[in-house]
């Protein structure tokens, strides 16, 4: 499967749903094989990443024969994440993007696991 750049939880959800369907799995079957709740699968596929632990995302991706990678590019002598985790997101109907903190947390955890000193744009502002 070709690599996709994922910048928003909704994009990850679409990729997970598409691969689940390619493998002819129901949400319930994927949940059981990944040892997570069906509700978590539903939330992930809808892009509602609030509170989803990276370990659960990695188990789901592993079950679907997918993987997560993090890449960065040199920028002014320091590493800068390629994603847009710190960029303001369009407002939801409630006026508050529900997934910004979760995405920042996922990116930060992935960077730590990769052994990088890099910080997300949101962490730089703290």
C-alpha positions, 0 to 999 in steps of 0.5 A: 500500500502506498504511503499517505500523509496524515495531517488530521485525525479524520484522514487517519480514520478514513485510511483505517476504514478503507483498509478495514473494508479491503480486508472485509472486516466489520468494526466489531471484528476489528475491535475484537482482534485489536483488543479495543472497543467497537466504539473506539473504532467508530470514533477513530474512523469518524476522526474523533481522536479525543482520548485514544491512546497511541498504543490502541492506535498502533494495535489497530494499525498492526491488526490492519497490516498498517504502520505509523511512521514519522518524518521530518525535514531539516529547517534552519539547523533544527528538526521540524515536524512535517505535519501541521499539528500546531496549525490552527484547525477549522472550527467545528459546529461547536466552534472548538476542534475536538482533536487538536490536543489528541493529535499533538499528543500522538505526534509528540509520542511518535517523535519521542519513540523515534528518539528525536529532540524535535517538538511539535509547533504546539509544544514550542509555544508552551 
